[in-house]
Amino acid sequence: MESLITTALEPDGVLVATIDMPGRTMNVFSLALMEALDALMDQVDGDAAVKSVVLTSAKTSFLAGADLVMVRGFTDRARTDSYEQMFALCGRLGRQFVRLEQSAKPWVAAVNGIALGGGLELALACRVRLVSDESRIQLGVPEVRWGLLPGAGGTQRLPRLAGFEPAIDMLLSGRSISPADAVRLGIFARAVPAAQLLDEARATARALQGKPYDEAAKFPLLAQADVPAWSEDTARGIALKQGVTESDFALYPAYSAIVDCVLKGARHSLDEATDIEMQQFMRLMFNPVAGNMVRTLFLERLRAERELAAPEGVAIESVVVGPIGAARKAWADALAKLKLPKSDDPALPADTLELVDRQGRRVRVALRVLDDAANGGADGLPQAVLAPAGPYGRVLEIVEADDAAAGLVASLAARIWSLPWRTRGTASRLQQLRGQPIESQAATAIRLAAEPDAGDPAFLDVAACLAGVAPAWTGGPLNQAWAARGTLVETFDAPTRAAWARVEPALAQARG
């Protein structure tokens, strides 16, 4: 078996443990890495020559959270496993971190890159945390964006280190912070130059040798006097104060689960608080919202980014921009950030772009936005329909384009940080879906997905959610149709039933 954590014991008793998952650009918590962490802790506890540990990464990132393929598997297992089985499965990482934290041999985190979700939680479990001062480094707990919560102690250690208000802001927003901000908030002890990080971590680990774990010394806000007592009204009020709307609080259970974790876990020991946190995590595992969001907004989105990218060798060399009207200002803003040679041509029709490839070939494209009417009036030109940027990304729908034009627009999409989604026909599918209740949207999506050359139905869900056309909690209109098929199909008219018969096998296959 390949080693996921390599170790080197130094003469002074400092064990340098380096996480390096083969075949991955970033380390992520998988079942295999949990096994490796257990083995490492057994090694540390069983070897008298080991007196302290420095934990770091061999990659340019530290650890980028949990493997969401594994998390998706957890949500699938929740359909058949008992509560007790799920509690044992999902709570394993949190129990590992409590063991690591309470070790008589101090652990020091040397965070040399991105530490998100479980990666940050691993660092928080260490007795002291140091981080490189590089501006590229992001530190955060983004789980709320996928309908989850940081279930390995993040909702408990952050408030005890940074205080209630900063912690609840990070937890409910999912936003990342810089190393400097992490030090200012007391989450990390120091930010040091990258070249000095390991040496400082080694020195810190040596200085801690022989000193027993002291919870009060680690957590400056252990008493948690700033955390209010729990009540349903208090929890809702905290979320609303952080900018969560009443409707989102009702539709996305992660918000209430996160606040409940912080309030109900306060002033308990970390062992007890971790169990309280896992009880709230179980709420999310047995609720379909997290599974919907992980599937569509992470797993299928990543697949869409790979499969919908411009063909190899297709690239834009420059762009020529016609006059852009106020109604398409989103395009003017996006193009202003485009790092390609640009020139203005007042002779071009309004809201038109000319893409020039490396061979000098030119393709004209009509610029449209999601708020336009569905019949974009593009006079036969390929249409590039730009959706607003949202929390999960942005979609550029490519309409009425041949292969050459679609490839160039897909290349443009990558340069403006958008997912290129090519659809057939003369009208935007996103524009046809928007504004409908989810049940009506599901019926429309089924008819669209049944059309010839409709493409992968999962990508329709991805595009609809990224564009904000479908609520993220649904996982997309086709996902919602599948989930509600027992009652929804009987409400369909004859054409939609016929479309359902063509689409259903693909949906069933995608869901195993």
C-alpha positions in Angstrom: 0.0 0.0 0.0 1.3 3.5 -0.9 2.3 5.6 2.1 0.1 8.7 2.5 2.1 10.1 5.5 5.9 9.8 5.6 7.8 10.4 8.8 11.4 11.4 9.8 12.5 11.2 13.4 15.1 13.8 14.3 17.7 13.3 17.1 15.9 15.8 19.4 12.8 13.6 19.3 10.8 15.7 16.8 9.0 13.5 14.4 8.3 15.4 11.1 5.2 13.8 9.5 4.5 14.8 6.0 1.1 14.2 4.2 1.5 13.4 0.5 -1.3 11.6 -1.2 0.0 10.0 -4.5 -1.7 11.0 -7.7 -3.5 14.0 -6.3 -2.7 17.7 -6.7 -4.1 18.3 -3.2 -4.3 16.2 -0.1 -7.9 15.5 1.0 -9.3 13.4 3.9 -10.3 10.0 2.6 -10.8 6.7 4.4 -7.3 5.8 3.5 -5.9 9.0 4.9 -7.8 8.3 8.2 -6.2 4.9 8.3 -2.8 6.5 7.8 -3.5 9.0 10.6 -4.5 6.2 13.0 -1.3 4.4 12.2 0.7 7.6 12.7 -0.9 8.2 16.1 -0.1 4.6 17.1 3.5 5.2 16.0 3.8 8.4 18.1 2.2 6.9 21.2 4.2 3.6 21.0 7.7 5.0 20.3 9.4 6.4 23.3 12.0 8.1 21.1 9.2 10.4 19.7 8.7 13.3 22.0 6.7 15.7 19.7 5.3 15.9 16.2 5.4 18.5 13.4 2.6 17.9 10.9 3.0 19.4 7.4 2.4 18.6 3.7 4.7 17.8 0.7 2.3 19.6 -1.6 1.9 23.3 -2.2 -1.4 22.9 -0.3 -1.7 21.6 3.2 -5.0 19.7 3.1 -8.1 20.8 1.1 -10.9 19.3 3.2 -12.7 16.0 2.9 -13.0 13.9 -0.2 -16.5 14.8 -1.3 -16.8 11.6 -3.2 -16.5 9.9 0.2 -19.0 12.3 1.7 -21.5 11.6 -1.2 -21.1 7.9 -0.3 -22.0 8.8 3.3 -25.2 10.5 2.1 -26.1 7.4 0.0 -25.5 5.1 2.9 -27.8 7.2 5.1 -30.7 5.7 3.0 -30.0 2.3 4.4 -27.7 2.5 7.5 -28.9 2.9 11.0 -28.3 6.1 13.0 -25.8 4.3 15.1 -23.9 3.0 12.1 -23.8 6.5 10.5 -22.7 8.1 13.8 -19.8 5.7 14.0 -18.8 6.2 10.4 -19.1 10.0 10.1 -17.7 10.7 13.6 -14.5 8.8 13.1 -12.4 11.9 12.1 -13.7 14.0 15.0 -12.7 11.2 17.4 -9.2 11.0 15.8 -8.7 14.8 16.3 -9.7 14.6 20.0 -7.1 11.8 20.4 -4.5 13.8 18.6 -5.3 17.0 20.6 -5.1 15.3 24.0 -1.9 13.4 23.2 0.9 13.7 25.9 3.2 14.3 23.0 2.5 17.7 21.5 1.6 18.1 17.8 2.4 21.3 16.0 0.8 22.1 12.6 3.1 23.7 10.0 0.5 24.8 7.4 2.3 25.5 4.2 -0.8 26.0 1.9 -4.5 25.9 1.6 -6.2 24.4 4.7 -10.0 24.1 4.2 -12.7 22.1 6.0 -11.1 19.0 7.5 -7.7 20.4 6.7 -8.2 23.4 8.9 -9.9 21.2 11.5 -6.8 19.0 11.6 -4.6 22.1 12.2 -7.0 23.3 14.9 -6.6 20.0 16.7 -2.9 20.5 17.0 -1.6 22.1 20.2 0.1 25.0 18.3 -0.5 26.1 14.7 1.9 28.0 12.5 1.2 29.0 8.9 3.2 30.4 6.0 2.6 34.1 5.4 2.0 33.7 1.7 -1.0 35.7 0.4 -2.2 32.8 -1.8 -3.1 30.6 1.3 -6.8 30.3 2.1 -8.0 29.1 5.5 -11.6 28.3 6.1 -14.5 26.0 6.6 -16.6 26.1 3.4 -18.8 23.1 4.1 -22.0 25.2 4.4 -21.8 25.8 0.6 -22.5 22.1 0.1 -25.2 21.9 2.7 -22.8 20.5 5.3 -21.0 21.5 8.4 -17.4 21.0 9.6 -18.1 17.8 11.5 -14.6 17.1 13.0 -14.6 19.7 15.7 -14.6 22.9 13.6 -17.8 24.3 15.1 -16.3 23.8 18.6 -12.6 24.8 18.3 -13.1 27.9 16.2 -15.3 29.7 18.8 -12.9 28.7 21.6 -10.0 30.2 19.7 -11.4 33.2 17.8 -14.5 34.0 19.8 -18.2 33.5 19.0 -18.8 36.3 16.5 -15.7 35.7 14.2 -16.3 32.0 14.3 -20.0 32.1 13.5 -19.2 34.5 10.6 -16.7 32.0 9.1 -19.0 29.0 9.7 -22.2 30.5 8.2 -20.5 32.3 5.3 -18.0 29.6 4.3 -15.6 32.4 3.4 -11.8 31.9 3.7 -9.4 34.1 5.5 -5.8 35.0 5.0 -2.9 33.9 7.3 -2.6 37.4 8.7 -6.3 37.4 9.6 -6.1 33.9 11.1 -3.3 35.1 13.4 -5.2 38.3 14.3 -8.2 36.2 15.3 -6.0 33.8 17.4 -6.7 30.8 15.2 -2.9 30.5 14.4 -0.1 31.4 16.6 2.2 32.9 14.0 2.5 33.5 10.2 6.1 33.1 9.1 8.0 33.1 5.8 7.6 29.9 3.9 11.4 29.2 4.0 11.3 29.4 7.8 8.1 27.5 8.5 9.5 24.1 9.2 12.4 25.3 11.3 10.0 27.4 13.5 7.6 24.5 13.8 10.5 22.2 14.9 11.6 24.7 17.5 8.1 25.1 18.8 7.7 21.3 19.0 11.0 21.0 20.9 9.9 23.7 23.4 6.7 21.8 24.1 8.3 18.4 24.8 7.4 17.1 28.2 4.6 19.6 28.8 1.2 18.0 29.3 -1.8 19.0 27.3 -3.6 22.0 29.0 -7.0 22.8 27.5 -7.1 26.2 29.1 -3.7 27.1 27.8 -4.7 26.2 24.2 -8.1 27.9 24.1 -8.1 31.5 25.3 -11.9 31.6 25.2 -12.5 28.2 26.8 -15.2 29.6 29.2 -17.2 30.7 26.1 -18.9 33.5 28.1 -19.6 35.2 24.7 -21.8 32.3 23.4 -25.5 32.8 24.1 -27.7 30.0 25.5 -29.5 28.0 22.9 -33.1 28.5 21.9 -34.8 28.1 18.6 -35.4 31.9 18.4 -31.9 32.7 19.4 -30.5 30.3 16.8 -32.7 31.8 14.0 -31.8 35.4 15.1 -28.1 34.6 14.9 -28.4 33.3 11.4 -30.5 36.3 10.3 -28.0 38.7 11.8 -25.3 37.0 9.6 -27.3 37.7 6.5 -29.1 34.3 6.1 -32.7 35.0 4.9 -35.7 33.5 6.5 -36.4 31.3 3.4 -32.8 30.1 3.2 -32.8 29.3 6.9 -35.9 27.1 6.3 -34.7 25.5 3.1 -31.0 24.9 3.9 -30.8 22.9 7.2 -27.0 23.4 7.4 -27.6 27.0 8.7 -29.6 25.9 11.8 -27.4 22.8 12.3 -24.2 25.0 12.5 -25.7 27.5 14.9 -27.1 24.6 17.0 -23.6 23.0 17.1 -22.0 26.2 18.4 -24.6 27.0 21.0 -25.3 23.5 22.3 -21.7 22.5 22.3 -20.5 25.6 24.2 -19.0 25.1 27.7 -18.8 21.3 27.2 -15.6 19.3 27.1 -14.3 18.8 23.6 -15.2 15.1 23.8 -18.8 15.9 24.6 -18.9 18.9 22.2 -17.7 16.7 19.3 -20.5 14.3 20.0 -23.0 17.2 20.0 -21.6 18.4 16.7 -21.9 14.9 15.2 -25.6 14.8 16.3 -26.2 17.9 14.2 -24.1 16.4 11.3 -26.4 13.4 11.3 -29.3 15.8 10.8 -27.7 16.7 7.5 -26.8 13.2 6.5 -30.4 12.0 6.8 -31.7 15.1 4.9 -31.5 15.0 1.1 -30.3 18.6 0.7 -26.7 17.9 1.4 -26.6 14.9 -1.0 -28.2 17.0 -3.7 -25.7 19.9 -3.3 -22.6 17.7 -3.1 -23.7 15.7 -6.2 -24.6 18.7 -8.4 -22.5 21.5 -7.1 -19.3 19.6 -6.6 -19.0 16.2 -8.2 -21.0 16.8 -11.3 -19.7 20.4 -11.6 -16.1 19.1 -11.7 -17.0 16.6 -14.3 -18.8 19.3 -16.3 -15.7 21.5 -16.2 -13.6 18.7 -17.6 -16.0 17.5 -20.3 -17.3 20.8 -21.5 -13.9 22.6 -21.8 -12.8 23.8 -25.2 -11.2 21.1 -27.4 -7.5 20.7 -27.1 -5.6 23.2 -29.3 -8.6 25.6 -29.5 -7.7 29.0 -28.0 -8.5 32.7 -28.5 -5.7 35.0 -29.5 -7.6 38.3 -29.3 -11.1 39.8 -29.2 -12.8 42.7 -30.9 -15.6 44.3 -29.0 -18.5 46.2 -30.4 -20.6 48.7 -28.4 -22.1 47.1 -25.3 -25.4 48.4 -24.1 -26.4 49.0 -20.5 -28.6 45.9 -20.4 -25.5 43.8 -21.1 -23.3 45.5 -18.6 -22.3 42.1 -17.1 -20.5 41.4 -20.3 -18.6 44.7 -20.2 -17.5 43.9 -16.6 -16.4 40.4 -17.5 -14.5 41.6 -20.6 -12.8 44.3 -18.6 -11.0 41.6 -16.6 -10.2 39.5 -19.6 -6.4 39.1 -19.9 -6.2 39.0 -23.7 -5.5 41.6 -26.3 -8.8 43.6 -26.9 -9.8 46.2 -29.3 -13.0 48.2 -29.7 -14.7 48.4 -33.1 -17.7 50.8 -33.2 -18.6 49.4 -36.6 -19.6 46.0 -35.1 -23.3 45.6 -34.3 -24.2 46.4 -30.7 -23.6 43.7 -28.2 -21.4 41.7 -30.5 -18.0 40.2 -30.0 -15.5 39.0 -32.6 -13.2 36.1 -31.4 -9.9 35.7 -33.2 -8.1 32.3 -32.9 -4.4 31.6 -33.3 -4.8 31.0 -37.0 -6.5 34.4 -37.5 -9.9 32.9 -38.0 -12.8 35.1 -36.8 -16.1 34.2 -35.3 -18.8 36.7 -34.4 -20.9 36.1 -31.3 -24.0 37.8 -30.0 -23.6 38.8 -26.3 -26.6 38.0 -24.2 -27.4 37.9 -20.5 -29.8 35.7 -18.5 -32.2 38.5 -18.0 -32.8 38.9 -21.8 -35.9 37.5 -23.4 -35.5 33.8 -24.5 -35.6 34.7 -28.2 -32.4 36.8 -28.0 -32.7 38.4 -31.5 -29.2 37.3 -32.5 -29.8 37.4 -36.2 -28.5 33.9 -36.7 -25.2 34.5 -34.8 -24.1 32.1 -32.1 -25.3 33.4 -28.7 -23.2 33.6 -25.6 -25.7 33.9 -22.7 -23.9 35.0 -19.5 -25.5 34.2 -16.2 -24.8 36.2 -13.0 -21.8 35.1 -10.9 -23.1 33.1 -7.9 -21.5 31.4 -4.8 -20.7 28.3 -6.8 -19.4 29.8 -10.0 -20.8 31.1 -13.3 -22.3 29.7 -16.5 -21.8 30.8 -20.0 -24.5 29.1 -22.2 -23.6 28.7 -25.8 -26.6 28.7 -28.1 -27.0 28.2 -31.8 -23.3 27.6 -32.5 -21.6 25.2 -34.8 -18.6 23.2 -33.5 -16.0 25.8 -34.4 -17.8 28.7 -32.8 -18.7 26.6 -29.7 -15.1 25.7 -29.2 -14.0 29.4 -29.3 -16.7 30.5 -27.0 -15.8 27.7 -24.6 -12.2 29.0 -24.7 -13.6 32.4 -23.8 -15.6 31.0 -20.9 -12.5 29.6 -19.3 -10.8 33.0 -19.5 -13.8 34.7 -17.7 -14.1 31.9 -15.1 -17.3 30.5 -16.4 -18.6 27.0 -17.2 -19.3 26.7 -20.9 -22.6 24.8 -21.4 -23.5 24.3 -25.1 -27.2 23.8 -25.8 -28.9 23.0 -29.1 -31.7 24.9 -30.7 -32.2 28.7 -31.1 -33.2 29.6 -27.6 -31.4 29.6 -24.2 -32.5 26.7 -22.0 -31.6 28.6 -18.9 -33.9 31.4 -20.0 -36.7 28.9 -20.6 -36.3 27.4 -17.1 -36.0 30.6 -15.1 -38.8 32.1 -13.1 -40.8 28.8 -12.8 -41.7 27.0 -9.6 -39.5 24.0 -9.2 -42.3 21.5 -10.1 -43.0 23.3 -13.4 -39.2 23.7 -13.9 -38.8 20.0 -13.5 -41.3 19.3 -16.3 -39.7 21.8 -18.6 -36.3 20.3 -17.9 -37.5 16.8 -18.7 -38.8 18.0 -22.1 -35.5 19.8 -22.8 -33.4 16.8 -21.7 -35.4 14.5 -24.0 -34.6 16.5 -27.1 -32.1 15.1 -29.6 -28.5 16.0 -28.8 -29.6 17.4 -25.4 -26.3 16.3 -23.8 -25.7 14.9 -20.4 -28.8 15.6 -18.2 -26.6 16.1 -15.1 -25.0 19.1 -16.8 -28.5 20.7 -17.2 -28.8 20.5 -13.4 -25.3 21.9 -12.9 -25.9 24.8 -15.2 -29.3 25.6 -13.6 -27.9 25.6 -10.1 -24.7 27.6 -11.0 -26.8 30.2 -12.8 -29.2 30.5 -9.8 -32.1 29.4 -12.0 -32.8 26.4 -9.8 -32.3 26.6 -6.0 -29.1 24.9 -4.9 -31.0 22.8 -2.3 -32.9 20.9 -5.1 -29.7 19.8 -6.9 -31.3 21.0 -10.1 -34.7 20.5 -11.8 -34.0 17.0 -13.1 -32.6 15.8 -9.7 -35.8 17.2 -8.2 -37.9 15.4 -10.8 -36.2 12.1 -10.0 -36.6 12.6 -6.2 -40.3 13.4 -6.5 -41.1 11.0 -9.4 -43.5 9.0 -7.3 -46.0 11.8 -7.2 -44.7 14.2 -9.9 -45.0 12.0 -13.0 -48.7 11.6 -12.6 -49.2 15.4 -12.9 -47.4 15.5 -16.3 -49.3 16.1 -19.6 -48.9 13.6 -22.4 -45.8 15.2 -24.1 -44.0 15.5 -20.8 -44.8 11.8 -19.9 -43.4 10.8 -23.3 -40.3 12.8 -22.6 -40.0 11.3 -19.1 -40.0 7.8 -20.7 -37.0 8.8 -22.7 -35.1 10.5 -19.9 -35.8 8.2 -17.0 -33.3 5.5 -17.9 -30.4 7.9 -18.0 -31.5 9.4 -14.6 -31.8 6.0 -13.1 -28.3 4.9 -14.4 -26.7 8.1 -13.0 -28.1 7.4 -9.6 -26.9 3.8 -9.5 
